[in-house]
Amino acid sequence: MKIGIIGDALAPNFNEAYANEIYLLSQELKVPVLTGNDLGFVPFKRLRQYLIVNTKFLRRKSPILSLLNGALFYPFIKSFARKFNVIFLPAGIDSGFFSYLELKKCILIINSLPYENDSKQAKMFSQKFAPKLRGIIAQSKRIKTRLIEMGVSPEKIQLIYPWINLEKFSYSEPPAMNEFRILFASAPNDEIPGEDVFWEKGLPLLLQAFKQFVNSHKAFLRLIWRGCYNKKLAQMLEDLDLTDKVRVINEVTNMPELYGQSHITVVPFLNTRRSPEIPLSAVESLLCGRPVVTTDVAEIAEVVRDYRCGCVAKPIKKDFFSALVKCKRNYLVYQKNCRATGEGLFGLDIVKLAQIHKVLLTTA
């Protein structure tokens, strides 16, 4: 069976957990990947099993230039897709790839559903695209349930949790507790007109709760950033007088090392419109032996609660602050459960690979 992977922004990158998840899949299955990323002024490049096309202007939606950029990308897609009879497609239900690919070859990998079940996008997907797809891998229980509610045939859908490199994200003992170190690694990766992803990701909630937390606890917060909402973030840090308590890391960095230097990872989402139900930053954190403090709006909260590997809060400042305090107070109780939870649910092991191969063999 000739298999390929096509998707946007999949070039391996220390800061982008989703891209690294697909990289791991390509390594395990030994299959090539076609993707688009910002390469500056280089039209395309090869990186091991990857063919990366420059989609700089397409991603920025630049007038005229985006059309030219799309015209460059299109022949790469068509040429690449012709070589395979199965294509894994990590994308959303509104993916532009649907119009260019032979969908009966495609297995959609989906980790987020930003649209309401009765929205125009949801109806188009369930009625026009989903019936033609070879299959769908839903990366959370909630996504599978919502797809079925939208009208997608249950036979098309397999539930497979996200997978992470167990060796890359290895366990380490947490640092000394004299300063409680908090990590946030789910930053906005786009500024969308008419939306406030900064708010939806829970940055105001996190910073306000952290401000209260540092009033009574010695603590430090690291924000892994992606270059969006820079002014808004800087202004909020200044207004809350947190500039000396927060470090913004706006560059590619070594994530396993940062988890090792931290005590917990936080997921302060207010909704999952632009965020996955199971953020990979939380999964990576668990594998490194670091508890997660999360709001109850995403499915990761169920994992954290059921396996006692962190604390869950309602998406309000008072509750999130209390969760931070509780996690610090009972740290060893939660910390000891993290690695086993990560390995059991999110490793790309023989069982999960068998699930993926089952999708290949039984969906057509």
KANORUR-V337582 format. One record per residue. PSI is psi in whole degrees, -180 to 180 (none if undefined). D_LAST is the distance of its C-alpha to the last C-alpha in Angstrom with 2 decimals. Layout:
<<PSI/D_LAST> <PSI/D_LAST>>
This chain:
<<120/12.69> <118/14.26> <139/13.85> <168/15.92> <132/16.97> <136/18.34> <173/20.50> <141/24.01> <49/26.97> <3/25.32> <133/28.26> <136/29.48> <130/32.37> <-32/34.54> <-15/34.64> <98/30.99> <-37/29.22> <-42/25.77> <-38/26.00> <-29/27.13> <-45/24.25> <-34/21.82> <-43/24.36> <-42/24.23> <-43/20.45> <-35/20.90> <-45/23.74> <-39/22.09> <-10/19.02> <55/21.45> <153/19.50> <161/21.14> <135/21.33> <128/22.31> <166/24.18> <135/27.09> <166/30.28> <112/33.96> <18/35.56> <-114/38.91> <15/39.84> <127/37.70> <-38/34.99> <164/32.50> <159/32.66> <139/30.87> <99/30.90> <-118/29.62> <7/25.83> <140/26.02> <113/26.65> <120/28.30> <140/29.22> <114/32.15> <33/31.11> <-51/34.48> <-30/35.35> <-41/31.89> <-35/31.85> <-5/35.39> <39/34.68> <132/37.83> <139/38.96> <-54/38.44> <-33/37.67> <-36/34.28> <-43/33.43> <-40/34.61> <-41/32.70> <-37/29.46> <-30/30.24> <-41/30.57> <-36/27.29> <-51/25.21> <-30/25.64> <-43/24.79> <-50/21.41> <-43/20.66> <-44/22.03> <-46/20.26> <-31/16.75> <-22/17.26> <-11/17.66> <153/14.20> <-3/10.65> <134/9.63> <121/11.96> <131/13.11> <93/14.93> <111/17.77> <176/19.02> <179/20.13> <-9/19.06> <22/21.57> <135/20.43> <-18/21.81> <-24/18.99> <-33/16.77> <-13/19.11> <-8/18.93> <154/15.37> <102/12.53> <-23/10.42> <-13/7.05> <-16/7.94> <136/9.31> <111/9.43> <132/12.61> <116/15.38> <129/17.93> <2/21.39> <144/23.39> <93/23.48> <-10/26.71> <152/26.51> <153/27.58> <-28/25.08> <14/26.80> <165/27.25> <-43/26.40> <-42/23.90> <-42/22.15> <-42/22.06> <-43/20.77> <-50/17.88> <-31/16.95> <-35/17.52> <-46/16.64> <-46/14.25> <-42/12.27> <-25/10.74> <-19/9.40> <147/8.08> <-38/4.79> <173/7.03> <131/10.82> <112/13.40> <128/16.56> <17/19.63> <158/21.89> <-39/22.24> <-38/23.77> <-44/20.97> <-46/18.46> <-45/21.11> <-38/21.80> <-42/18.27> <-41/18.22> <-31/21.73> <-15/20.70> <6/18.43> <137/14.95> <128/13.01> <-29/13.68> <-20/10.45> <-17/8.86> <132/11.72> <133/12.98> <116/16.71> <116/17.85> <157/21.37> <155/22.47> <146/23.57> <150/26.89> <109/28.75> <-27/31.03> <-41/33.44> <-44/33.94> <83/34.59> <160/36.97> <143/39.46> <154/43.00> <139/45.98> <157/46.63> <173/49.71> <151/53.01> <10/53.11> <-26/56.21> <120/54.01> <116/50.76> <123/48.15> <139/45.28> <133/42.23> <125/40.07> <38/37.03> <44/34.90> <155/36.78> <139/35.75> <13/34.15> <151/34.86> <108/37.56> <123/36.01> <133/38.51> <-3/39.16> <160/37.71> <80/39.42> <-28/36.92> <-46/40.00> <-44/40.81> <-35/37.26> <-12/36.86> <23/40.07> <-47/42.48> <-42/45.46> <-48/44.79> <-49/44.60> <-38/47.67> <-40/49.78> <-39/48.97> <-37/49.61> <-44/52.92> <-38/54.01> <-42/52.81> <-12/54.89> <-23/57.95> <-1/58.12> <140/56.02> <117/56.17> <163/52.70> <140/50.85> <130/47.60> <132/45.37> <115/42.98> <116/40.29> <162/40.21> <22/38.12> <8/40.80> <152/40.25> <36/42.87> <-46/45.46> <-41/48.44> <-42/47.33> <-47/46.90> <-41/50.23> <-39/52.03> <-39/50.77> <-38/51.75> <-44/55.17> <-35/55.63> <0/54.87> <51/56.96> <7/54.15> <-29/54.30> <0/55.88> <-4/53.47> <134/50.18> <125/48.83> <118/46.24> <96/44.26> <56/42.95> <165/41.77> <132/39.28> <172/40.40> <99/39.74> <-44/37.86> <-37/38.23> <-40/41.93> <-39/42.18> <-42/40.54> <-30/43.05> <-6/45.90> <166/44.87> <-41/45.23> <163/42.49> <140/39.69> <145/39.62> <86/36.88> <32/38.94> <142/36.22> <-22/37.34> <177/33.84> <27/30.30> <-40/29.91> <25/29.95> <151/29.39> <154/26.71> <-33/26.95> <90/27.35> <133/29.35> <-23/28.98> <-37/32.75> <-41/33.25> <-46/30.94> <-41/32.75> <-46/36.01> <-42/35.27> <-31/34.40> <0/37.74> <29/39.51> <122/40.23> <163/40.01> <134/38.42> <121/40.21> <155/37.89> <167/38.08> <14/36.29> <-20/34.05> <159/31.05> <-22/29.09> <-27/30.76> <-36/33.82> <-40/32.36> <-48/31.85> <-43/35.36> <-47/36.93> <-36/35.25> <5/35.87> <53/39.24> <34/38.56> <-161/40.23> <149/41.34> <138/39.82> <155/41.76> <154/41.66> <56/41.39> <152/45.16> <-48/47.72> <-44/49.73> <-40/46.80> <-40/45.24> <-45/48.69> <-36/49.10> <-39/45.78> <-45/47.00> <-45/50.27> <-41/48.66> <-40/46.31> <-42/49.29> <-39/51.46> <33/48.98> <-49/47.38> <-29/47.50> <-45/45.97> <-38/42.79> <-36/42.81> <-17/42.64> <-7/39.28> <-56/37.41> <-45/36.24> <-38/35.05> <-46/33.03> <-46/31.42> <-43/30.62> <-33/29.31> <-29/26.90> <10/26.08> <148/26.32> <78/23.51> <-172/24.32> <-39/22.80> <-46/21.47> <-38/19.71> <-37/18.34> <-38/17.01> <-44/15.28> <-43/13.69> <-32/12.66> <-40/11.25> <-43/8.92> <-39/7.99> <-31/7.73> <-11/6.43> <124/3.75> <none/0.00>>
